[in-house]
């Protein structure tokens, strides 16, 4: 799914800029974002949603790309992208019907308005979008017959459920412990932290050049706006901004990083591709740019890939250079998915039965461990045979505990750190999980089934 989204990003940029180098760079850039590739390994919900949304956007970008009569291949491609993308996004998370419908509605409005200036192929383009949307709805109705028996009620309920999901906890963001209803700056801060800085700069450059071009076209009349690349850019910006702004305005439930809003990453990269295309267009003057600009774009890809190699397989814990100026540990979440427990168990001596948990801040620091009597088989089970592969064996009584580090918290006083699961990122040692030896009595009091 992560790769499919990268291909869609490249296709969008190719359509908007008519530049193959910019398209290839953009596709590579999405895969170079550690959060995107890291989530692509295992996130079976948020990645399909983001990929589906991106496919819809790409289909709409192609659908309005020209005022000429579309070929049969283009009609099929647009219908396929819109249909499969809608099916993937809405079928995975029903509340996605709202942004998908908004994008399709804007596309329909654009194509209808364009008929005032050109009739060539207008109905074909409109039909390709509507057929894709209709096929998606029919497929979803067959897949979820109970839900689509009362579609409007289900749609309203899905929005309510998504905005107020019953989750309680805190997320360490820019040094602050934020609850499930964070302040307005939560999402902007996470975008700044999750997206490599040079990609953000390129994305801002792309947005500026696109807006400047739209204003220039508007001066020549509304026709130039409707038949140029501006509508396509509008769909990308809609994917980037609509849901985040609505979530912030509504005070929606948001937690554990940017994963609920992964769809913003492909949109940012598409705008970065537009910015990269503008940079490539400056190569002819002055002469030094012929070398400097391609090198800059290559460096923009290489730097986050180095970070991915350093963090693997915990790519999703990446923090950008700008966001980590005050450090990473104690400022940002590390392994909020707790997948490092699989590596931690390798450090527990063979024959021992560890207790699993996570270090989550509580009212009393001594109660900061949330423990479970047996480690979750779905997390640890497949790796039991590797227990003791790299044992940490020290004298002393107590219960072995492997605990993921959450919210920058440290082990309580009744536990001793025997080992850690760590990774390096830009010469900073990032702690993912602890291997502890804890007082058995206290562990017994805190452990739940």
LODRENLO-967436 format. One record per atom (N, C-alpha, C): residue in one letter; y, z, x. Coordinates in steps of 0.2 Angstrom, whole numbers, plus 5000, padded with zeros to 4 digits. Layout:
REM LODRENLO-967436
aYZX
...
END
This chain:
REM LODRENLO-967436
x499450005004
x500050005000
x500650005004
x500650045010
x501250045014
x501349975017
x500849945019
x500949875022
x501149825017
x500949835011
x501149785005
x501849795004
x502149855004
x502849865003
x503249835009
x502949835015
x503349805021
x503349735020
x502849705018
x502849635016
x503349615011
x503449655006
x503949645001
x504649655003
x504749705008
x505349705011
x505549645015
x505149625019
x505249565022
x505449505018
x505049495012
x505149445008
x505849445005
x506049505003
x506749515000
x507249495005
x507149525011
x507749505016
x507749435018
x507149395018
x507149325019
x507449295013
x507349315007
x507749285001
x508449295001
x508649355003
x509349375003
x509749335009
x509449335015
x509849315021
x509649245023
x509049215021
x508749155023
x508649155031
x508449215033
x508349225040
x507649255042
x507249215045
x506549235047
x506649295052
x507049295057
x507049355062
x507249415058
x507749415054
x507949475050
x507349505045
x507049455042
x506449475038
x505949505042
x505749475048
x505249505052
x505449575054
x506049585056
x506249645059
x506249695053
x506449685047
x506449725042
x505749755040
x505249705040
x504549725038
x504349775043
x504449765050
x504249805055
x504649875055
x505249875053
x505649935052
x505449985047
x505149955042
x504950005037
x504250035039
x503850005043
x503250035046
x503450075052
x504050075055
x504250115060
x504550175058
x504650185051
x504950245048
x504350295048
x504350355052
x503750395052
x503550425046
x504050445041
x503850465035
x503550415031
x503750355031
x503350305027
x502650295029
x502550285036
x501950265038
x501450335038
x501750385039
x501350455038
x501150465031
x501550455026
x501350455019
x500850405017
x500950345021
x500450295019
x499750305021
x499650355025
x498950375027
x498550405022
x498950445017
x498550485013
x498850495006
x499550485005
x499850494999
x499750444994
x499250464989
x498950414984
x499450414978
x499950444978
x500350444972
x501050414973
x501450444978
x502150424979
x502150364983
x501750344987
x501750274990
x501650224986
x501050224981
x501050174976
x501650164972
x501950224970
x502550214966
x503150184969
x503250194975
x503750164979
x503550094981
x502950074982
x502750004983
x502849964977
x502649994971
x502749954965
x503449944963
x503849994964
x504549984963
x504849934967
x504649934974
x504949884978
x504649814977
x504049804974
x503849744972
x504249714966
x504349754961
x504749734956
x505449714958
x505749754963
x506449734965
x506349664969
x505849654973
x505749594977
x505749534972
x505349544966
x505249494961
x505949474958
x506349524957
x506949504954
x507449474958
x507449494965
x507849464970
x507649384970
x507049374970
x506849304971
x507049264964
x506949304958
x507049274952
x507849254951
x508249284954
x508949264954
x509249234960
x508849214965
x509049194971
x509349124971
x509249084966
x509549014966
x509648994959
x510148944958
x510248924951
x509948854950
x509448834955
x509048774954
x508448784950
x508148734948
x507548744944
x506948764949
x506648824947
x506148854951
x505548814951
x505148814957
x504548784957
x503948824953
x503448794952
x502848824948
x502648884952
x502648874959
x502448934963
x502948994963
x503548974963
x504049024962
x504049064956
x503849034950
x503849064944
x503249114944
x502649084947
x502049124947
x502149194951
x502549174957
x502649234962
x503049284958
x503649264955
x504049314952
x503649354946
x503349314942
x502949354937
x502449404940
x502049374945
x501549424949
x501949484952
x502449474955
x502749534958
x503049584953
x503349554948
x503649604943
x503049634939
x502549594937
x502049624933
x501649674937
x501349654943
x500949704947
x501349764949
x502049744951
x502449804953
x502549854948
x502749834942
x502849874936
x502149914934
x501649874934
x500949904933
x500849964938
x500949954944
x500850004950
x501250064949
x501950054948
x502450104948
x502350144942
x502350114936
x502250154929
x501550174928
x501050144930
x500450164930
x500250224934
x500550234939
x500550294944
x500950354941
x501550334939
x501950384937
x502350354931
x502150384925
x502450344919
x503250354918
x503550404921
x504250414921
x504550354924
x504250314928
x504550264932
x504750204927
x504550204921
x504750154916
x505450144916
x505850204917
x506550204916
x506950164921
x506850174928
x507150134933
x506850064933
x506250054932
x505949984931
x506249944926
x506349974920
x506649944914
x507349924915
x507749974919
x508449964921
x508549904925
x508049894930
x508149834935
x507949774931
x507449774927
x507249714923
x507849694918
x508149744915
x508649734910
x509249704914
x509449724920
x510049704923
x509849624925
x509249614927
x509049544929
x509149494923
x508849524917
x508949474911
x509649464909
x510049514910
x510749504908
x511149454913
x510949464919
x511149414924
x511049344923
x510349334921
x510149264920
x510449234913
x510549284909
x510849254902
x511549234903
x511949274907
x512649264909
x512649204913
x512249184917
x512249124922
x512149064918
x511849064912
x511749004908
x512448974906
x512949014906
x513648984905
x513848934910
x513648934916
x513848894921
x513248844923
x512648864922
x512048814924
x511448824919
x511248774917
x510648774913
x509948754916
x510048734922
x509448714926
x509048764928
x508448764925
x507948814926
x508048884924
x508648894920
x508748964918
x508248994914
x507948964909
x507448994905
x506849004908
x506648954913
x506048964917
x506149034921
x506649044924
x506749104928
x506749164924
x507049164918
x507049224913
x506349234911
x506049174909
x505349184906
x504849214912
x504949194918
x504449224923
x504549294924
x505149324923
x505249394923
x504949434917
x505149404911
x504849434905
x504149434904
x503849374906
x503149374906
x502749424911
x503049434917
x502749484921
x502849554918
x503449564915
x503449634912
x503049644906
x502949594902
x502449594896
x501749604898
x501549564903
x500849574906
x500749644908
x501249674912
x501149734914
x501049784909
x501549784903
x501449824898
x500749824894
x500549764893
x499849754890
x499349784894
x499349774901
x498849804905
x498849884905
x499449914905
x499549984904
x499350004898
x499449974892
x499249994886
x498449994885
x498149944889
x497349944889
x497150004893
x497450014899
x497250074903
x497350144900
x497950144897
x498150214894
x498250204886
x497750194882
x497850184875
x498150234871
x497950304873
x498150354870
x498950364871
x499150354877
x499850364879
x500250314875
x500050244875
x500450194872
x500350184865
x499950234862
x499950234854
x500650254851
x500950294855
x501650314853
x502050304860
x502250244862
x502550234868
x503250264869
x503650264864
x504350294865
x504250374866
x503850404862
x503750474863
x503550494870
x503050454872
x502750464879
x503250454884
x503650404883
x504250384888
x504650444889
x504950474883
x505350524883
x505050584886
x504450604885
x504050654887
x503950654895
x503850594897
x503750584904
x504350594908
x504950574906
x505550594909
x505650674909
x505550704904
x505650774904
x505150814908
x504550784909
x504050824913
x504150804920
x504450744922
x504550734929
x505150774932
x505650784927
x506250814930
x506150894930
x505650924927
x505550994926
x504851014928
x504550984933
x503850994935
x503851064937
x503251104934
x503251174935
x503051194943
x503451194947
x503351204954
x503851264956
x503651314960
x504051364962
x503951374970
x504451384973
x504451384981
x505051374984
x505051364990
x505651344994
x505551294999
x506051255001
x505951205006
x506551215011
x506351215017
x506851225023
x507151165024
x507851165023
x508251105023
x508851115027
x508951085033
x509551095037
x509751175038
x509151215039
x509251285040
x509351325034
x509251295028
x509351335022
x508751335018
x508551385015
x507951395011
x508151375004
x507951315001
x508151294995
x507551294990
x507751314984
x507251324979
x507051254976
x506651254970
x506451194967
x507051164963
x507551194962
x508151154960
x508751164965
x508751114970
x509151124976
x509851094974
x510351104978
x511051084977
x511051004978
x511650984977
x511750904977
x511650874984
x511750914989
x511650884996
x510950884998
x510450904994
x509750904997
x509550834998
x509550784994
x509350724995
x509750685000
x510350685001
x510750655006
x510550685013
x510450755013
x510250785020
x509550755022
x509050755017
x508350725018
x508350655021
x508850615017
x508850545020
x509050545027
x509550585028
x509850585035
x509350605040
x508850655038
x508350685042
x507750635043
x507650605038
x506950565037
x507050495040
x507650465040
x507750395041
x507950395049
x507650355053
x507950345060
x508650325060
x509050355064
x509850345064
x510050275064
x509750235069
x509950165069
x509850125063
x509250145059
x509150105053
x509650125048
x509850185048
x510450205043
x511050175045
x511250165051
x511850135053
x511850055051
x511250025052
x511149955050
x511149945043
x510849995039
x510949995032
x511650005029
x512050045032
x512750055030
x513149985032
x512949955037
x513249895039
x513049835034
x512449835032
x512249795027
x512549795020
x512649865018
x513049875012
x513749855012
x514049865018
x514749845019
x514849775019
x514449735022
x514449665022
x514349635015
x513849665012
x513649635005
x514249655000
x514549705001
x515049724996
x515649684998
x515849675004
x516349625006
x516249555004
x515649535004
x515449465002
x515549454994
x515349514991
x515449504983
x516149504981
x516549544985
x517249544983
x517549474985
x517349444990
x517649384992
x517449324987
x516749334984
x516549284979
x516849294973
x517049364971
x517349374965
x518049344964
x518349334970
x519049304971
x518949234969
x518349204969
x518249134968
x518049124961
x517949174957
x517749174950
x517049204949
x516949224943
x516249264942
x515649224943
x515749154942
x515149114944
x514849124951
x515349124956
x515149134962
x514749204963
x514949254960
x514549314960
x513849314957
x513849274951
x513149274948
x512649224951
x512849174954
x512449134957
x512249144965
x512649184968
x512549204975
x512049254976
x512049284982
x511549344983
x511749404980
x512349414977
x512549474975
x512149514970
x511849474965
x511349504960
x510749534963
x510549494968
x509949524972
x510149584976
x510649594979
x510949654982
x510949704977
x511249694971
x511249744966
x510649774964
x510049734964
x509449764962
x509249814968
x509349794974
x509149834979
x509549904979
x510249894978
x510649954977
x510450004971
x510249964966
x509950004960
x509350044962
x508850014966
x508350054968
x508550114972
x509050104976
x509250154981
x509550204978
x509950194973
x510450244971
x510350274963
x510050234959
x509950254952
x509650324951
x508950324953
x508650384952
x508850444956
x509050434962
x509350494966
x509950524962
x510450474960
x511050504957
x510850534950
x510450514947
x510250544940
x509850604941
x509450614947
x509150674948
x509650724950
x510150714954
x510650754956
x511050784950
x511250734946
x511650744940
x511350794935
x510650784935
x510250814930
x510050884933
x510050894939
x509850954942
x509050954942
x508750904943
x508050894942
x507650934948
x507050954946
x506550994951
x506350944957
x506550964963
x506350924969
x506150974974
x505650954978
x505350994983
x504950954988
x504750994993
x504350964999
x504650905001
x505250895003
x505550845007
x505650785002
x505650725005
x505850665002
x505250624998
x504750654998
x504150614996
x504150594989
x504550634984
x504650614977
x505050554977
x505450544982
x505950484982
x505850434987
x505150424989
x505050374994
x505250304993
x505350294987
x505650224985
x506250204988
x506650254990
x507350244993
x507250215000
x506650225004
x506550205010
x506550125011
x506150095007
x506150015007
x506849985005
x507150015000
x507849994999
x508350005005
x508350055008
x508750065014
x508550015019
x507950005020
x507749955025
x507949885023
x507949865017
x508149795015
x508949795017
x509249845015
x510049845017
x510049835024
x509649875028
x509649875035
x509549805038
x509049765034
x508949695036
x509549655035
x509949665030
x510549625029
x511049645034
x511049705036
x511449725042
x511249685049
x510649685050
x510349655056
x510449585056
x510449555050
x510649485050
x511349465051
x511749515049
x512449505051
x512549515058
x512249555061
x512249565069
x512049505072
x511449475070
x511149415073
x511649355073
x512049355067
x512549305066
x513149315071
x513149365075
x513749375079
x513549355087
x512949335087
x512649315094
x513049265098
x513349215095
x513649165098
x514349185102
x514649245099
x515249255103
x515349335102
x515549365108
x515549345115
x514849335118
x514849305124
x514249285127
x513749345128
x513949405129
x513549465131
x513149485125
x513349465119
x512949485113
x512249445112
x512249395116
x511549355116
x511049395118
x511149445123
x510649495125
x510749555122
x511349585121
x511349655118
x511149665111
x511249615107
x511049625100
x510349625099
x509949575101
x509249575101
x508949645104
x509149665110
x508949725113
x509049785109
x509649785106
x509849845101
x509349845095
x509149785092
x508749785087
x508049805089
x507849785095
x507149805097
x507149885098
x507649905102
x507649975103
x507650015097
x507949995091
x507950025085
x507250035082
x506849985084
x506149995082
x505750035086
x505850035093
x505450065098
x505550145097
x506150165097
x506250235097
x505950275092
x505950255085
x505550295080
x504750285081
x504550235084
x503850225085
x503650275091
x504050285096
x503850335101
x503750405097
x504250425093
x504150485089
x503550485085
x503350435082
x502750425078
x502150445082
x502150415088
x501550425093
x501550505095
x502150535096
x502150605098
x501850645093
x502050635086
x501850675081
x501250665078
x500950605079
x500250585076
x499750645076
x499450655070
x499450615064
x499950645059
x500450695061
x500950725057
x501550685057
x501550615056
x502150575057
x502650595052
x502450625046
x502850645040
x503350695042
x503250735048
x503650795049
x504250765054
x504350705055
x504850675059
x505550705056
x505950715061
x506650735060
x507150695064
x507650655062
x508050615066
x508450645071
x508650605076
x509050635081
x509650675079
x510050645074
x510650675071
x510550735068
x509950735064
x509850795059
x509550855064
x509350835070
x509050895074
x509450915079
x510150905079
x510650925084
x510551005084
x510451035079
x510351105079
x509651135080
x509251085082
x508551105082
x508051085077
x507451095077
x506951075072
x506651135069
x506351175074
x506051235071
x506551285069
x506451305063
x506951355059
x507451315056
x507451245056
x507951205053
x507651165047
x507051135049
x506751085044
x506051105043
x505751085038
x505051095037
x504651055042
x504051085044
x503551045048
x503051025044
x502451055044
x501851035041
x501851055034
x502251035029
x502251055022
x501651035018
x501250985021
x500650965018
x500051005020
x500151045025
x499651095028
x498951055030
x499050995032
x498550955035
x498350975042
x498751015045
x498551035052
x498051085052
x497851115046
x497351165046
x496651135049
x496651075048
x496051035050
x495951045058
x496551035061
x496551045068
x496451115070
x496751155066
x496751225068
x496051255068
x495651235064
x494951265064
x494551245070
x494751195073
x494451175080
x494551235085
x495051275084
x495251325089
x494951395087
x494551395081
x494251455079
x493551455082
x493351515086
x492651515089
x492151495084
x491651465086
x491051445082
x490751515079
x490551505073
x490151565070
x490651615066
x491351605067
x491751645063
x491951615057
x492151655052
x492351625045
x493051645044
x493551595046
x494251605045
x494451605038
x495051635037
x495351635031
x495951585031
x496051545026
x496551495027
x497251525023
x497751495025
x498351515021
x498951475023
x499551505021
x500151475024
x500651525024
x501151515029
x501751565030
x502351545025
x502351575020
x502851565015
x503351625014
x503951625015
x504451675014
x504351715008
x504251775008
x504251825002
x504851875003
x504851914997
x505351964997
x505252015003
x504652035005
x504552075011
x504152035016
x504452035022
x504151995028
x503452005029
x503252075028
x502552085029
x502052055024
x502352025019
x501951995014
x502051915014
x502251895020
x502351825020
x501751775021
x501151805022
x500551765022
x500351755014
x500151695012
x499851685006
x499151655008
x498651695007
x497951685010
x497451675004
x496951635006
x496351625001
x495751645005
x495251675001
x494651705003
x494251655007
x494251595004
x493851535008
x494351475009
x494251445014
x494651385015
x494451335010
x494951295008
x494851245003
x494351195006
x493851185003
x493351135005
x493551065006
x494051045002
x494350975002
x494750965008
x495051025011
x495451015017
x495051025023
x494651085023
x494251105029
x493551075029
x493251075023
x492551055023
x492251005028
x492550945028
x492350885032
x492450905039
x492750955041
x492950965048
x492551035050
x492151065046
x491851125048
x491451115054
x491151055055
x490651045061
x491051045067
x491751035067
x492151035073
x492351105075
x492251155071
x492451215072
x492251245079
x492651265083
x492451285090
x492451235095
x492751175093
x492751125098
x493251135104
x493751175102
x494251195107
x494451265106
x493951315107
x494051385105
x494551425108
x494851465105
x495251515107
x494951585107
x494751615112
x494251665112
x494551725116
x494851775112
x495151835116
x494751895113
x494851945117
x494552015114
x494952045109
x494652085105
x495052115100
x494752105093
x494752155089
x494452155082
x495052125077
x494752105071
x495152075066
x494852015063
x495251985058
x495051925055
x495451865057
x495051815058
x495351755060
x495751725054
x496351695055
x496751665050
x497051605053
x496951545049
x497351485051
x497851475046
x498451475048
x499051465043
x499551415045
x499651375040
x500151325041
x500851355041
x501251335045
x501951355045
x502351325040
x502651365036
x503051345030
x503751375031
x504251335029
x504951365029
x505151395035
x504851375041
x505151405047
x504851475048
x504451505044
x504251575045
x503851585051
x503751645053
x503351675058
x502851725056
x502251735059
x501751775057
x502051845056
x501751885052
x501951955051
x501751995057
x501952065057
x501752105063
x501052125063
x500652115058
x499952135058
x499552085061
x499852025063
x499451965065
x499651955072
x499251935076
x499351915083
x499251835084
x499651805087
x499551725088
x499051715094
x498551685092
x498051665097
x498151595099
x498351555095
x498451485097
x498851455092
x499051395093
x499551355089
x499351275089
x499451245083
x499451175083
x500151145083
x500351115088
x500951085090
x501051015092
x501650985091
x501750915093
x502450915097
x502550875101
x503150865104
x503550805101
x504250815100
x504650765097
x505350775101
x505450725105
x506050725109
x506150785113
x505650805116
x505650865121
x505650925117
x505550925111
x505550985107
x504851005104
x504651065105
x503951085103
x503951105096
x503651065092
x503651075084
x503051115082
x503051175079
x502451205077
x502251185070
x501651165070
x501351145063
x500951205060
x500551235064
x500151285061
x499951345066
x499751395064
x499551455069
x498851465068
x498551495073
x497851525073
x497951595075
x497851635070
x497951705071
x497351755071
x497451815074
x496951865073
x497351925069
x497151935063
x497551985059
x497152045057
x497552105056
x497252165054
x496752155047
x496152165048
x495652145042
x495852185036
x496152245036
x496252285030
x496852245027
x497352225030
x497952195027
x497752125024
x497352095028
x497152025026
x496752035019
x496252085019
x495952095013
x496352115007
x496852145008
x497352165003
x497752105000
x497852055004
x498252005003
x497851945000
x497251935002
x496851885000
x496751874993
x496751814990
x496651794984
x496051744983
x495751734978
x495151684977
x495451614976
END
